[in-house]
Amino acid sequence: MNKSVLYPTICPFTKFPTAHLSDIFSLAVTDKQILSASGSNALQAHSTTDAEFPLVQILEAHRVGCHHVVTNERGTRSVSVGFGGEIVIWAFQDGTWLKTKVVTLKDVWAVVLSADGQYLAGTTQDGHIKVWDLDGNIEEIRDHETKGSFGTCIDLSPDGRLIASGHESGSVYIFSTETGRMPFSVSGLVKPVRTVTFSPGGKFLAAAGDSKVIVLYDTSSGEQVASLTGHSAWILSLSWSSTGEYLLSGSFDGKVKVWSIDTRSCVATHSESEKAIWSVKWLPKIGKSEGFATAGASRSISFYREATGG
């Protein structure tokens, strides 16, 4: 099948119209499951190995809801951040998520886990990027200053060498995890940045937000190499396909778009509703079939898979 027509053939496969009782703000994917977090007090885990994506676990976690949930690459550890300021650390054992620690880390907002799950990096509302060692006692090992601007989003490069953060001021910062310094400066966006994400190979960093534009940076130089336009409202979430060939975006306009990195163009648009799409994630491959999940203000999770016979 020609790549140019691959993603227009993806259609809604399964939808859970009442997955949560409030907006779903965050999705996290492992090789077996997808976790969802919302303004409700519980996280939910759906299986991605079953074609019907059944609900397999409800994780009672946060008294006043959760705004971020992340997992490490191997799917052995997860961290969720509640609106009440508490951070819950989970371990995946014998097919079940178990709560292992509950801690309070001051003013933490967005978080990301290292591939092995040992380190947690997070933005703070007073403009810091901090890194903690989660093994044993929770120990802070890094504190990066970002000029006092609220950090709205964060990501780690696949090799763990770089941390990127986006800020309310429109700034984008990249730090070296080895030296704690910025290897170069990157030009920020005009308005708040709401999502940053490294490509699978670490070659690009994608950033987007209220400017309605997705900017691609070359991580070896910090140079801006592309601007992708097409959304009519804030861009709230980005996710790379496993090969790095495609970038997925979700927006406040209720639309989900798939972008070809080769052609720098949108190859598919899915209009789910007029309600905000807070989070989008590519799913693990099943055979050669690719797909993704979306969630947001509709309080539902939509799963897409490549249509067959197209």
KANORGI-V298134 format. One record per backbone hydrogen bond with DSSP energy under -0.5 kcal/mol. NH is the residue of the N-H (numbers start at 1). CO is the residue of the C=O. Records with the same first field share a line. If there is no record, write none. Layout:
NH: CO ; CO
This chain:
5: 2
6: 3
7: 3
9: 6
10: 7
11: 305
13: 303
14: 303
16: 301
17: 15
19: 16 ; 299
20: 299
24: 296
25: 23 ; 37
26: 37
28: 35
30: 33
34: 46
35: 28
36: 44
37: 26
39: 23
43: 59
44: 36
45: 57
46: 34
47: 54
48: 32
49: 32
53: 50
56: 45
57: 45
59: 43
60: 58
61: 41
62: 41
65: 62
66: 38
67: 81
68: 81
70: 79
72: 77
74: 115
75: 72
78: 90
79: 70
80: 88
81: 68
82: 86
83: 65
85: 82
87: 103
88: 80
89: 101
90: 78
91: 98
92: 76
93: 91 ; 96
96: 93
98: 91
100: 89
101: 89
103: 87
105: 85 ; 103
106: 104
108: 105
109: 123
110: 151
112: 121
114: 119
117: 114
120: 132
121: 112
122: 130
123: 110
124: 128
125: 107
127: 124
129: 144
130: 122 ; 128
131: 142
132: 120
133: 139
134: 118 ; 132
139: 133 ; 137
141: 131
142: 131
144: 129
146: 127
148: 127
149: 146
151: 124
152: 150 ; 166
153: 166
155: 164
157: 162
160: 157
163: 175
164: 155
165: 173
166: 153
167: 171
168: 150
170: 167
173: 165
175: 163
176: 181
177: 161
178: 161
180: 176
183: 181
186: 172
189: 170
193: 167
194: 208
195: 208
197: 206
199: 204
202: 199
205: 217
206: 197
207: 215
208: 195
210: 192
212: 209
214: 228
215: 207 ; 213
216: 226
217: 205
218: 223
219: 203 ; 217
221: 218
222: 218
225: 216 ; 223
226: 216
228: 214
229: 227
230: 212
231: 212
235: 209
236: 234 ; 250
237: 250
239: 248
241: 246
244: 241
247: 259
248: 239
249: 257
250: 237
251: 255
252: 234
254: 251
256: 270
257: 249
258: 268
259: 247
260: 265
261: 245 ; 259
262: 245
264: 260
265: 260
267: 258
268: 258
270: 256
271: 269
272: 254 ; 270
273: 254
277: 251
278: 276 ; 295
279: 295
281: 293
283: 291
286: 289
287: 285
289: 286
292: 304
293: 281
294: 302
295: 279
296: 300
297: 276
299: 296
301: 16
302: 294
303: 14
304: 292
305: 11
306: 290
307: 9
310: 307
